[in-house]
């Protein structure tokens, strides 16, 4: 559905039908998806500017331009990206679209976020990364498809422990903090159309807890339009975007370390959820 929300053409018919129903009930779904995509671009560009050259993107879905490797390589031509998704059809589609990318710098593999050890083994077997250098783990609007009983916190902790020192987690996640009833209407479609995974909305506190073992860098975990924005963000936009996003750096065991700091022109504080109800 994500590709449909972004205005892309690379989606299945059944996804389009379900996505149209989401938009019928909750038009803001399009705003949230597009704001999340913009956050991904800013986050990846910032990480590349900080010197990160390796990106592990989980739950990628059908390719939608600009793809993460295009964003990263627009900043650093030597950036390496491994996409992992659990849908073999997505893999076939992606491999066709990745024709012409830089050899040995972009690859796509099968893997399921619910099997973090399997993902780590798969990533290591691809020989695309230097495991002595930091890797940015990107979970862009995917963690909310993991139910509470599947223990998303433990999944992320396992991935964190397998990453090299000074690696990063870039994560965005849908929330019910801002418009819970309307967000729930959209989330219900995933169950009604028997999607492979339902949506679990989490609070700011619950999402921030997923960064355990990482140090959040400025501006912290905020609504995605407020994360290091390119332009001013108004209250109307915030009312229509129901995701938090942030970046954390893996805590080392060798004592504190100075983290690169991002500028945040607006110096926004976390908005009061009640303000946007």
FIZA-112442 format. One record per residue (C-alpha): residue number from 1; residue in three letters; x, z, y. Coordinates in steps of 0.1 Angstrom, whole numbers, plus 2048, in hexadecimal, padded with zeros to 3 digits. Last residue first. Example, Ala and Ser with C-alpha at 12.3 -4.5 7.8 and 13.67 -1.06 7.14 Angstrom:
// residues 2
(rec 2,"SER",(889,847,7F5));
(rec 1,"ALA",(87B,84E,7D3));
***
This chain:
// residues 277
(rec 277,"UNK",(7BB,8B9,8A3));
(rec 276,"UNK",(7DA,8AF,8B6));
(rec 275,"UNK",(7E1,8CF,8CA));
(rec 274,"UNK",(7DA,8E4,8AB));
(rec 273,"UNK",(7F9,8D6,89B));
(rec 272,"UNK",(80F,8E5,8B7));
(rec 271,"UNK",(82B,8CC,8BB));
(rec 270,"UNK",(84E,8D3,8AF));
(rec 269,"UNK",(863,8D5,8CF));
(rec 268,"UNK",(86D,8B5,8E0));
(rec 267,"UNK",(88F,8B0,8F0));
(rec 266,"UNK",(883,88F,8FD));
(rec 265,"UNK",(8A4,87E,8FD));
(rec 264,"UNK",(8AE,88B,8DA));
(rec 263,"UNK",(8D3,886,8D5));
(rec 262,"UNK",(8E0,88B,8B2));
(rec 261,"UNK",(8FB,8A3,8A9));
(rec 260,"UNK",(917,89E,890));
(rec 259,"UNK",(91A,8BD,87B));
(rec 258,"UNK",(937,8D5,87F));
(rec 257,"UNK",(93F,8E4,85E));
(rec 256,"UNK",(939,906,850));
(rec 255,"UNK",(949,913,830));
(rec 254,"UNK",(958,902,812));
(rec 253,"UNK",(938,902,7FD));
(rec 252,"UNK",(92A,8E5,810));
(rec 251,"UNK",(906,8E2,81D));
(rec 250,"UNK",(8F8,8BF,818));
(rec 249,"UNK",(8EE,8B0,839));
(rec 248,"UNK",(8CA,8AF,843));
(rec 247,"UNK",(8B5,893,853));
(rec 246,"UNK",(891,896,85F));
(rec 245,"UNK",(86E,889,85D));
(rec 244,"UNK",(84B,896,860));
(rec 243,"UNK",(82D,880,85B));
(rec 242,"UNK",(80A,87E,869));
(rec 241,"UNK",(80B,864,884));
(rec 240,"UNK",(7EB,85D,897));
(rec 239,"UNK",(7E9,87C,8AD));
(rec 238,"UNK",(80E,878,8B5));
(rec 237,"UNK",(808,855,8C3));
(rec 236,"UNK",(7ED,863,8DB));
(rec 235,"UNK",(804,87F,8E6));
(rec 234,"UNK",(81E,866,8F4));
(rec 233,"UNK",(841,85E,8E7));
(rec 232,"UNK",(85B,852,8FF));
(rec 231,"UNK",(872,837,8F2));
(rec 230,"UNK",(88E,834,8D8));
(rec 229,"UNK",(884,854,8C7));
(rec 228,"UNK",(89C,86D,8B7));
(rec 227,"UNK",(882,87A,89F));
(rec 226,"UNK",(863,87F,8B5));
(rec 225,"UNK",(851,861,8A6));
(rec 224,"UNK",(857,870,883));
(rec 223,"UNK",(846,891,88A));
(rec 222,"UNK",(862,8AA,889));
(rec 221,"UNK",(87B,8BA,871));
(rec 220,"UNK",(89B,8C1,884));
(rec 219,"UNK",(8A3,8B0,8A5));
(rec 218,"UNK",(8C0,8B3,89D));
(rec 217,"UNK",(8D0,8B8,87C));
(rec 216,"UNK",(8C1,8CB,85F));
(rec 215,"UNK",(8DA,8DC,849));
(rec 214,"UNK",(8D5,8D4,824));
(rec 213,"UNK",(8D4,8EC,807));
(rec 212,"UNK",(8AE,8F0,80A));
(rec 211,"UNK",(8A1,8D1,81C));
(rec 210,"UNK",(881,8D2,808));
(rec 209,"UNK",(879,8F3,819));
(rec 208,"UNK",(873,8DF,839));
(rec 207,"UNK",(857,8CC,828));
(rec 206,"UNK",(845,8ED,81E));
(rec 205,"UNK",(849,8FB,841));
(rec 204,"UNK",(83C,8DC,851));
(rec 203,"UNK",(81F,8DC,83A));
(rec 202,"UNK",(81A,8C6,81C));
(rec 201,"UNK",(802,8AA,812));
(rec 200,"UNK",(803,8A1,7ED));
(rec 199,"UNK",(7F9,87C,7E8));
(rec 198,"UNK",(7F0,86F,7C6));
(rec 197,"UNK",(806,85B,7AF));
(rec 196,"UNK",(802,83C,799));
(rec 195,"UNK",(7E3,833,7AE));
(rec 194,"UNK",(7C2,837,79D));
(rec 193,"UNK",(7AE,827,7B9));
(rec 192,"UNK",(79A,847,7BF));
(rec 191,"UNK",(7BA,85C,7BC));
(rec 190,"UNK",(7CD,848,7D6));
(rec 189,"UNK",(7AE,846,7EB));
(rec 188,"UNK",(7AD,86C,7EF));
(rec 187,"UNK",(7CD,86B,804));
(rec 186,"UNK",(7BA,858,820));
(rec 185,"UNK",(79E,871,822));
(rec 184,"UNK",(7B7,88E,820));
(rec 183,"UNK",(7C9,881,83F));
(rec 182,"UNK",(7A8,882,851));
(rec 181,"UNK",(7A1,8A6,847));
(rec 180,"UNK",(7C4,8B2,84E));
(rec 179,"UNK",(7CA,8A2,870));
(rec 178,"UNK",(7EA,8B3,87C));
(rec 177,"UNK",(7F7,8CA,862));
(rec 176,"UNK",(7EC,8B4,844));
(rec 175,"UNK",(80F,8A6,840));
(rec 174,"UNK",(81F,886,833));
(rec 173,"UNK",(844,887,82C));
(rec 172,"UNK",(864,879,83A));
(rec 171,"UNK",(886,880,82B));
(rec 170,"UNK",(8AA,877,833));
(rec 169,"UNK",(8C1,88C,81E));
(rec 168,"UNK",(8E6,88A,825));
(rec 167,"UNK",(908,88C,813));
(rec 166,"UNK",(923,8A3,820));
(rec 165,"UNK",(930,8AA,7FC));
(rec 164,"UNK",(927,890,7E2));
(rec 163,"UNK",(903,88F,7D3));
(rec 162,"UNK",(8FA,89D,7B2));
(rec 161,"UNK",(8F0,8BF,7BF));
(rec 160,"UNK",(8D9,8AF,7D9));
(rec 159,"UNK",(8C8,89A,7BE));
(rec 158,"UNK",(8C0,8BA,7AA));
(rec 157,"UNK",(8B5,8CC,7CA));
(rec 156,"UNK",(89E,8AF,7D2));
(rec 155,"UNK",(88D,8B0,7B0));
(rec 154,"UNK",(88B,8D6,7B1));
(rec 153,"UNK",(878,8D5,7D2));
(rec 152,"UNK",(862,8B9,7C5));
(rec 151,"UNK",(855,8D0,7AA));
(rec 150,"UNK",(83E,8BA,794));
(rec 149,"UNK",(823,8D5,797));
(rec 148,"UNK",(823,8CF,7BD));
(rec 147,"UNK",(81B,8AB,7B9));
(rec 146,"UNK",(835,890,7C1));
(rec 145,"UNK",(826,873,7D5));
(rec 144,"UNK",(82E,888,7F5));
(rec 143,"UNK",(853,883,7EE));
(rec 142,"UNK",(850,85D,7F5));
(rec 141,"UNK",(84C,858,81A));
(rec 140,"UNK",(871,850,81F));
(rec 139,"UNK",(886,862,806));
(rec 138,"UNK",(8A9,856,810));
(rec 137,"UNK",(8C8,866,800));
(rec 136,"UNK",(8E5,85F,817));
(rec 135,"UNK",(906,85F,803));
(rec 134,"UNK",(926,86F,80E));
(rec 133,"UNK",(947,863,7FF));
(rec 132,"UNK",(959,86D,7DE));
(rec 131,"UNK",(93D,85D,7CA));
(rec 130,"UNK",(946,83A,7D7));
(rec 129,"UNK",(926,828,7D1));
(rec 128,"UNK",(91C,806,7C2));
(rec 127,"UNK",(929,80E,79F));
(rec 126,"UNK",(905,80A,791));
(rec 125,"UNK",(90B,825,777));
(rec 124,"UNK",(90D,841,790));
(rec 123,"UNK",(8EC,838,79F));
(rec 122,"UNK",(8DB,837,77C));
(rec 121,"UNK",(8EA,858,772));
(rec 120,"UNK",(8DE,868,793));
(rec 119,"UNK",(8BC,859,78F));
(rec 118,"UNK",(8B9,865,76B));
(rec 117,"UNK",(8C2,888,777));
(rec 116,"UNK",(8A7,885,792));
(rec 115,"UNK",(88C,87C,779));
(rec 114,"UNK",(86C,881,78E));
(rec 113,"UNK",(87A,868,7A7));
(rec 112,"UNK",(878,84D,78C));
(rec 111,"UNK",(892,833,787));
(rec 110,"UNK",(897,80D,784));
(rec 109,"UNK",(8B3,7FD,798));
(rec 108,"UNK",(8B9,7E8,7B7));
(rec 107,"UNK",(8DA,7DE,7C6));
(rec 106,"UNK",(8EA,7D8,7E8));
(rec 105,"UNK",(90F,7D8,7EF));
(rec 104,"UNK",(91E,7C9,7D0));
(rec 103,"UNK",(918,7A6,7DD));
(rec 102,"UNK",(90B,7A4,801));
(rec 101,"UNK",(8E6,799,800));
(rec 100,"UNK",(8DE,775,7F8));
(rec 99,"UNK",(8C4,77C,7DE));
(rec 98,"UNK",(8B5,79E,7E6));
(rec 97,"UNK",(892,790,7E7));
(rec 96,"UNK",(893,785,7C2));
(rec 95,"UNK",(8A2,7A6,7B8));
(rec 94,"UNK",(887,7B8,7CB));
(rec 93,"UNK",(86A,7A6,7B9));
(rec 92,"UNK",(879,7AE,797));
(rec 91,"UNK",(87F,7D2,7A0));
(rec 90,"UNK",(85C,7D6,7AF));
(rec 89,"UNK",(84E,7C9,78E));
(rec 88,"UNK",(863,7E2,77B));
(rec 87,"UNK",(853,7FF,78F));
(rec 86,"UNK",(866,820,790));
(rec 85,"UNK",(87A,819,7AF));
(rec 84,"UNK",(89F,81C,7B9));
(rec 83,"UNK",(8B0,80A,7D5));
(rec 82,"UNK",(8D6,80C,7D8));
(rec 81,"UNK",(8E5,805,7FA));
(rec 80,"UNK",(909,7FF,805));
(rec 79,"UNK",(914,7FD,829));
(rec 78,"UNK",(932,7E6,830));
(rec 77,"UNK",(920,7D3,84C));
(rec 76,"UNK",(91B,7F3,85F));
(rec 75,"UNK",(900,7F4,87A));
(rec 74,"UNK",(8EC,7D5,870));
(rec 73,"UNK",(8F7,7DE,84C));
(rec 72,"UNK",(8E2,7FE,84D));
(rec 71,"UNK",(8C3,7ED,85A));
(rec 70,"UNK",(8C5,7D0,842));
(rec 69,"UNK",(8CC,7E8,825));
(rec 68,"UNK",(8AD,7FC,82E));
(rec 67,"UNK",(896,7DE,82E));
(rec 66,"UNK",(88A,7CE,84E));
(rec 65,"UNK",(876,7C1,83E));
(rec 64,"UNK",(860,7CD,822));
(rec 63,"UNK",(86C,7CE,7FF));
(rec 62,"UNK",(853,7DB,7E5));
(rec 61,"UNK",(857,800,7DE));
(rec 60,"UNK",(876,814,7E7));
(rec 59,"UNK",(86F,833,7D4));
(rec 58,"UNK",(892,83F,7D9));
(rec 57,"UNK",(8AB,831,7F2));
(rec 56,"UNK",(8D0,83B,7EB));
(rec 55,"UNK",(8E5,832,80A));
(rec 54,"UNK",(90A,82F,80D));
(rec 53,"UNK",(91E,827,82C));
(rec 52,"UNK",(919,847,841));
(rec 51,"UNK",(92F,846,860));
(rec 50,"UNK",(91A,858,879));
(rec 49,"UNK",(90E,837,887));
(rec 48,"UNK",(902,82F,864));
(rec 47,"UNK",(8EE,84F,862));
(rec 46,"UNK",(8DF,847,884));
(rec 45,"UNK",(8D6,824,87A));
(rec 44,"UNK",(8C6,832,85A));
(rec 43,"UNK",(8B2,84C,86D));
(rec 42,"UNK",(8A6,834,888));
(rec 41,"UNK",(89B,81A,86F));
(rec 40,"UNK",(88A,833,859));
(rec 39,"UNK",(878,842,877));
(rec 38,"UNK",(86B,81F,880));
(rec 37,"UNK",(85D,81C,85C));
(rec 36,"UNK",(84D,83E,860));
(rec 35,"UNK",(83D,834,880));
(rec 34,"UNK",(830,814,86F));
(rec 33,"UNK",(821,828,852));
(rec 32,"UNK",(811,842,869));
(rec 31,"UNK",(802,829,880));
(rec 30,"UNK",(7F3,815,863));
(rec 29,"UNK",(7E5,835,853));
(rec 28,"UNK",(7D5,83D,875));
(rec 27,"UNK",(7B8,826,86C));
(rec 26,"UNK",(7AC,841,854));
(rec 25,"UNK",(78C,838,840));
(rec 24,"UNK",(78E,813,844));
(rec 23,"UNK",(7B4,814,843));
(rec 22,"UNK",(7B4,826,822));
(rec 21,"UNK",(79A,80D,814));
(rec 20,"UNK",(7B0,7F0,820));
(rec 19,"UNK",(7CD,800,80E));
(rec 18,"UNK",(7BA,802,7ED));
(rec 17,"UNK",(7B1,7DE,7EE));
(rec 16,"UNK",(7D4,7D3,7F9));
(rec 15,"UNK",(7E3,7E8,7DD));
(rec 14,"UNK",(7CD,7D7,7C3));
(rec 13,"UNK",(7D8,7B5,7D0));
(rec 12,"UNK",(7FD,7BE,7CD));
(rec 11,"UNK",(814,7C0,7EA));
(rec 10,"UNK",(82F,7AB,7FB));
(rec 9,"UNK",(81C,79D,819));
(rec 8,"UNK",(827,7B7,833));
(rec 7,"UNK",(812,7C5,850));
(rec 6,"UNK",(822,7E7,84D));
(rec 5,"UNK",(802,7F6,83F));
(rec 4,"UNK",(802,7DB,824));
(rec 3,"UNK",(826,7E3,81B));
(rec 2,"UNK",(81D,808,817));
(rec 1,"UNK",(800,800,800));
***
